[in-house]
Amino acid sequence: MIKQPRIKRLRVTNFRGLADTEWYPDDNMNLLIGGGDSGKSTLLHAIALLFSPTNSVQVFETDYLNRSLDPGFVIEATVSLSEEMGLANFQQALWPWEWDGKAAVLPDREHETTPKDPVYIFRVRGTPELELIWEIVQPNAETVALSTGLRRKVGVVRLANDDRNDRDLRLVAGSALDRLLSKGNLKSRISKEVAAADISNALTDEETKALQGLDRTLQDAGLPHNLDIGLTSSQGLSIGALVGLLADKDGTLLPLSSWGAGTRRMAALQIAGATEASTRLTVIDEIERGLEPYRLRQLLDSLSSEDQQCFLTTHSPIVLAAARQSALWYIGGDGRVGRLAQDKIARQQARDPETFLSKVPIIAEGVTEVGFLRLLFQRIFSEREYIYGIRIADGGGNEAMLGLLEALRTAGIGVAGFCDDEGKFTGRWRSLKAAAGPKLFQWPAGCLEENIIAHVPDDRLFTLAYDAEGLGGDRLRTLAERLGIDRKDEAAILQACGSLKALRTLIIAAATGDKSGAPNEQVGKEWSRHSQRWFKSITGGGELCEKMITLGLWRKIEPALLPFVNAIRTAVGEQALDYGELVL
């Protein structure tokens, strides 16, 4: 099997919205995510332009950063190529560099005849005159032309996000169909057959006389004559480009280019995979376009199982959840590409992929915090939080969310979190807080339930036991079980507690699942499950927030929470609020 080409390093300078972006992609599947206009599609287009199979590509002033034609743009890739590609058969001698893991370096000619890991530097430059120059940078710093033949040999299969994406289904130079079929001058033979076709019979008598009159005029002027009508090709349009695949649909042969977007994409990739050498790079912008979830998963499985390098962009949570084998990259507004550590994000990627696709992801410690924040921000914005691009996600516990927040920060995604301070990993938390500022909130002491229940008036403590429908039997029973009494009415519970202070402590213990003081391990396990009857759910977290509001506790909580609230508001373009301004 021929070893597939691999881009080891890609650098894009002054191209469209990218001022200076350097990327070291994975050797296999690379999935790019990021906000709108961050440069995802631009990176993919840069790869496609570098390996364009023709020289007839046009560039415009909008392809230059800020429309500044001077000094031009540069797209440069360090590429690993297989010897089986026949590099020695090209006209110019191509000398390899050696890849040291981060850069192409000069080979050690004194001790080795060939580099251990040979690579080549391909480059395309957009000049101030709106011209494109493809070249190869040799180890002696000289450049030679990067021919269309070599670019076609590498072969990029590019599926863009436009509606008409049928290039690889037609015999266009360098297309997947062209690479599959054009082994014996097929296009020349087609042109010959088409030129031999007699279409003059379609002319009317009047049209024939007009053509004969033109023939005499040209002959009298000493110009080519004996005219006839036939199919020709013009600059930029060949007969081959008019030839494409047909497929049967209900007994009628229709061009594959007229089928649905998803079908065209899947067919193009199958054609590319059927080529003899199968040497290619695959570039797919918005891979989810036109594909049902089951076909999307099928496509991802196919791409990940093949020995090839591919580059994908997506806005789909289905793609993120299914592409567990892919290297996941985030590109920020500054053009920096950062990798999300798979060992830290895998769980979140599987259960809540929207975490990575939102404008402002907030990682909450658990389901209670998720429900609490969702209702709080709904009241603050008078809208559901997702309208503003906010995603409040369950981080799966204090330690798990710590790793997730670190992965997000390293990749360049703004860190936002809401959790307890358990006194563990203080150095790592301190580093995150320094980067996130008030967007990362931790209670100074205790957990969410403790900090809310601590402010409930003594005479309203039992209201915590009743849900929105007025039912409180299950919660009151947890209090009775902890007190070791049979009755679960309020009077009996208060009498067994001995004081309102003890009642508050008891409610906090039940709401948090505290098993301290349990007589044995079995009872301790039962006590730890008490929290699920109180607020340990998304619904329960929302209820806790509602109780904070209805019991008039916001003013007591506001000093701690308002900086966090304002950090999220400003992150989505809203104004910060002054103390006392927010009325819930």
N, C-alpha and C positions, 0 to 999 in steps of 0.2 A: 504494500500500500504506500502511495506517495504521501510523504509528510506534508501536511497543510501549511500554508503561509501563516506566520504569526506576527502581529505588530507588537513589538516589545515596548516601544515608547512612541508617543504621539505628542507633537508640540504644534499648537496653532497660535499664530501671532497676527493680530490686526485683521482677523477675518470675521466679517459681520459683527456680532456683538461680543466676540472674544478678543480681549486685548492681548493676553498672554496666558495660555492654558497648557499645562503639561500633564500628561496622563500616562500611567503605566498599567495598561489593561491586563486582565487575566488572559491566560492562553486559551480559555474555552469560552463559556458564555458570559457576557457582560451586560448587565441590566442597569440602565441609567434612569434615575428619577430626579426630580427637581421641580421647582415652581415654573409657571409660565414665563417664557422668554429668558430662561436661565442659560440656554445654550445647548440643550440636549440634542435637538435636531441639527443644530449647526455642527456639532462634533461629528455626527453621522454623515452629514453632507460633506464635511471636510475629507473624511476617509474615502467617500465615493468619488470626490473630485480628484484626489491624489491618484487613484487607480482608474480614472476614466478611460474607457477603451477607445475613445476617439479624441482628436485634437480640435473638433468643431464646437467645443463647449464655449458658450458665451459667458462673460462676467460683466457685471454692471457696477456702477459706483456704490450701490447699496450692499455689495459684497465686501466692501472695505469698511473698516471700523470708523464710525461717525462720518461716513462718506468721504474720508480723507484718502485721496489716491496716493499721496506721497507719505510714507515710503513704500507703499504697497503692502500686500499680505504674504505670509509664508505658512505653508502646511508641510510639516516634515515628520516622517515616520522612520523609525529604526525597525527593519523587517528581517525576520528569519525566513530563509527560503531553502527549499530542498534541492539537493544536487540533481535529483531526477527531473527537475523542471528544465534541464538543458541549458543552463546559463552560458555554457561554453559555446553554444551555437549562435549566440547573438553577435552582431558585427563588432561591437566594442568590447574590449576586455573589462570585465567587472571584477574588482578586487574587494574581498570581504574585510570588514572590521571584525573585532572580537567583542563580544558582549560580556561585560563584567557584572551584570545584574542590575546596573543602574544607568550605564552609558555605553556607547560604542567607543572602544579604545583601540589604539594601534596594536596589531598583533606582535607577539614576540618572535620575530623572524630568526633570531639567533639560535633559539632552542627548539622551535617547532616549525615544521613546514606548512602546516595549516592551522588556522585558529581553532581553539577548542569548541567555541560556540560562535560560528560565523554569522554575521549580520550585514545588512546593506542599508544605507541611508538614502531613502527616496524623498524627493522634495518637489513641490509645485509652488511657483511664485506668481502672484498677481502683480503685474508691473503698473506704474502710474499711467501707462498708455492703454490700460484695460486689456492687456495681453497675458496669456498664460504660458509659463515656461516650465516644462517638466525636466527634472535632472536627477542624476545620481551623484552623490558626494563620495569621491574616492578617498581612501586613507591618506593620499598625498595632498589632500585639500583641493585637488582639481575636480571639475565637474564634467560629466558626459551626459548626453541626452538620455532621458528615460523614455524609451520608445513605446509606441502604442502596442507593439508586439509583446513586450515584456509585461506591460500593464494588463493586456488581455490574458496573458498566460497566468498571471496571478488570479485575475477574475474576481470582481466584486458583484455579488448579487444584491441589489439595492431595492427594497420595497419601501417606497415613500408613503406619506400619509395623504396623498392626493387621491381624487376620485378615479382618475384614469391612470392605472399603473399596469400597463400591458407590454412594456418594452421587452421583457424577457420571454414573452409569448410570440414575438415576431423575429424575423431574420435581420435584426438591426446589428450592425457591427459590434461585436463583443457581448451580445446578449447571451442568456443561457441557452436559448434555442440555437443560436448561431454557433456556439461552442460545441453543442451536442451534434449538430448535423453537418456543419460546413467543414468536412474533412477532405472533400474532393472538388473544391470550387463549385459548390452547389449553387451559389448565387449567380455565378457566371452562366451556368447551364440553364438556370431559370430565365435569366435575361435573354439568352439565345432563343429559348422556346417562345418567350413572349414576343420578341422582335419578329419571329417568323410567323406569328399569328396574323391572318389576313382579316383586318377589321375594316378594310375599305368598302366591303359590301354593305356596311351600315350607312354609307353616304347616299343621299338622294341624288337624282339626276342633276338638279340645280347645283348641289354642293360639289358634285364631280366636275361640272363645267367650270365652276369657280376655281377649283384646284388646278385644272388644266390650264386656265388662263394665267394663274400665278406661275405655273411651270414655264410657260413661254416667256413671261416677263423676266424671270430669273435667267433663263437661257440667253435671252437677248442681251442681258447685262453681264454675261460671262460668269455667272454664279452657278453653284451646284443646282442641278435640275433633275428631271425624271422623278418627280415628287410622288410620295405616297403617304398614307397616314398609318402610324403604328405607335405602340407604347414606348415611351422613352423615360429616362430618369434625369433628374436635374441635380444641381449642386445642393447637397443637404438632404436629398430625397432619392433613395435608390429603389429599384424594383423589389429588392429583397425586403425593404421595410414595409412593402405592401403585402408580403407573404407572411401568414401567421397560422397558428394552429386552429383547426376546426374540431368541434366535438358534437356528437349526436345529442339532441334534445327533442324528445318526442317525435323522432323520425326525421328531424331537420338538422342539417349540419350548420352550426352557428359558430362564429369566431369565439374562441375562449376569452378574447378581450371584451366581449359583450356580456359575460357572465358576472356574477356578483363579486364585490371587492374581496371577500374572504376566499372565494373559490379561485380567483385569479392569483392571489398571494400563495395559496397552498400549491397551485399548479406550477407557478414559477419556481418555487423551492424544489419541487419534485424533479423538474427539468434540470435544474442546476445540479442536483444530487445524482442525476443519471449520466452526467458528462464522463467521458473516459477517464480523465485524470482526477476530476473532482477537486482540483485545486482552486480554492475560492475563499473569500471572506464574505460573510453574510451580514448585511446591514438592514435592519428593519425598524422603521420609525412607527411608533404606536402599534405594536404587534397585535393588540386586541382588535384593531379595526376590521369590521366585517365578519368576525368569527364568533360563533356561539361558544359558551364556556367549554363544552366537551371537545370541540375542535381546537380551541386554544390550548387546552392541556395536551392534546395529541401533538400539536405543533411544538410545544415546549419540550415534550418528551423526546421528539425526534431530533431537535436541535441539540439537546444535551447529550444524546447518545452518540452523535457523530463526532469524529475526530476533526473538529474545525473550530475556528475562532469566529464568534458572532457578536454583534453589537446591537442591542435592542433598547428602545425607549418605551415607557408605558405610563399611563395614568390609571391603570386598572388594578384594583385590589385582588382580583382573581389571578392576574398574572403574577403579582408579588407572592401570593400564597402558594402558587403552583411552582414557581421558579426557585425552589429551595436549593437546587444545585448550582445556581447562578451566582457569580460575584455581583454584589449589589453596590452601586455607586450613587453618590449624591453630588449633583453639581449646583453650587450656590450662585447667587447673583453676581459674585465677584469672579466667576469663571473657574474657581478652584474645584477640582474633582476629588472627593474623599470616599474611601471605602468603608462600608459598614461591616464591622467584625461579625462574621457569621455565628461564632460561638456565643455572642452576647445578644444577638437579635433573633435567632432562629425561632424561639418560642413565640415572640411577639409577631414575627412575620407570618407565622402559621395561624394564629388565633385572631389577630387584629391588624391586617396589613394596611388598613387606612391610616394607621399611626404614621407611616412613612410618606403618605401622600397629602397630608394636610398642611395648611399654611402655618398653623401654630399647634403642634402636638403637645398636649399636657399629659405627662405620665403620672398617674395617680397610683398610690401605693396598693390600693385594693378596691373592691367593688363598692364599699361604703363611700369611699372618697369620690369614686366616679359618679355615683348617684347624687351625692352632696353638691359637687361642683356643677353638674349639669343643671340642676335646679337653680343654683345660685346664679350662674351666668345667664340662664333664661330670664331671671328676674332683673338682672343688671342691664341686659341688652334689650329686654322686651321682645326677644326673638330666640329661636333655638340657636345654640352656640355654633352649629355647623354652618349657619348662614354666613358667618364671619371667617370660615376656614379653620375653626378651632376643632380639634379632635381630642376628647378626653378619654384616655385609654387606661385600662387596668394594667399596671406594671407587674402584677403577680407577686407582690411582697417587697419588703424594704431592700433586701439584698439583690433580688432579681432586677428591680428597677434601677438600682445603682449601676449595674453593668450596662443596662440598656441606655441610660442617660449618658454614660461615658462613650458608648458607641456612637450615639447621635452627635455628641459634641465633637468627637474626633473626625467624623465625616463632614462636619460643617453645618449640621442642622441645629438651629437654636434650641437650647435646653430649657425646658419648662417642666416643673415637677411639683407635686403636692404630697407630702408624706410626714411621717413621724421622725423624731430623732431618737434612735434606739441606742445611741452611744457607741456604735460600731463603725469601723472604717472612717474614722473622723478625718484623716488626711485626705482621702478620696472625696468625701463630701465637701470638705473645705475648698478643694480645687474646683469642683463643679460650681459651688456657690460663687466663687470669685469670677467665673466665666459668665454665669447666668444672671447674677444680681438678684433682684427681687422676684424674677420669674421662677426661681426655685425656692419653694416655701417648705419650711419644716417647723412644726410646733416646738417652741422652746423646751417644753416638757410634756410628756403624756401623748396620748393619741387623740384623734378627732373626737371620738365619743366623750372622752374625759373632759376635753376642753369646752365642749358644748354643755354637757350635763353639769359641769362645775358652776355655771352661771344661772341655772334654773332656780327660780324662787322656791323656798321650802314648801310653800303651800301648793305648789304646782308640780311637785316631783312625780306624783302618781299619774299625771297626764302623759308622761313619757311611755307608760305601759299600754296606752290605747292607740291603735292605728287610725288611719283616716276613716275607717268604717265604724269606729267606736269599739272594736274588739280588742280585749286585753287579757283574755284568759290564759293564753300560752305564756305570756311574759310574766304575769303574776305568779304562774305556777313555777317558773324558774326561780323566782325569789323565795317562794315557800320551800322549794327543794333545798336551796342553799341554807335556809334557816332550820331545816329539819322539822317543819310543821305540816300538818295535814291540810289545814284551811289555807285558802289562797285569797281571801278577801283583804281589802286594804287595811281594815282595822286590825286584823290578826297579824298581818305582816308588820305594821308599824309597832304594834305592841311587842312583837318578838325582837324587833330591831332595838327598841329601847330609846331611840332618838332619831331626829330627822337627819342628823349628820351621818349616823350609821346607815340610815335608809339610802342616802345619796351614795355612800360607798358601796352598798350592796347592789344598787342599780348599775353603777359603773362596772362592777365586777361581772354581773350577768351580761351586760351589753357588750363587753369586750371578751367574754369567754374565759375569764381568769379562773384558773383551777386551784389557786392557792388556798390552802386550808381544807381541801377535799379529804375525807377520811381514808380513802384508798384510791388506787389507780383507776379502777373501773368507774368510780364516781367522778374522778377527775376528768375522764374522757367525756362523760355525760355533761359535766359543767362546761367544758370547752366548746360544746355544741350549742350552748345557750345563746351565744352571740347571733346564731342564725335565726333565732326567734325574735331578735331585737332589730338591729340595724345592719347586720352583715349581709347585705345584698344591695343591688343597685336601687331597687325600690325603697329599701330601708334607708339608704343614704339620702335619697330624695326626701323621705319622711323626716329624717333628722334635720335637714335644712329647713323644711317647712315649719317644724316645731321651733327652731331657732328664730324664725321670723314672727310666727304667731305669738310666741311668748315674749317678744320684744327684746331679744337678746343681742340683736345686731350691733347696737351701740357699744356693748361690752366686748364683742368680738372684733369690731372694726379696726382698732389700733393694730391688731396682729395681721388681719387679712387684707386691709386696703392697699398696702404697697404691692402685694401680689396681684390683686385685682387690677390695679392701675398698670402694672407691667404688661398684663395680658391685653388690656384695652389699647394701650399705645402700640402694641405689636400688631394689632389689626387695624390701626389707623384711627382709633377713637381717642378723644381727649381724656386725660387723667382727671380724677374727681378729687375734690377737697374733702377733708374730714367733715362729716355731718351732711354732706351734699347728697349722698346716696340714701334714698328712702326705699326700704324693702317692704 
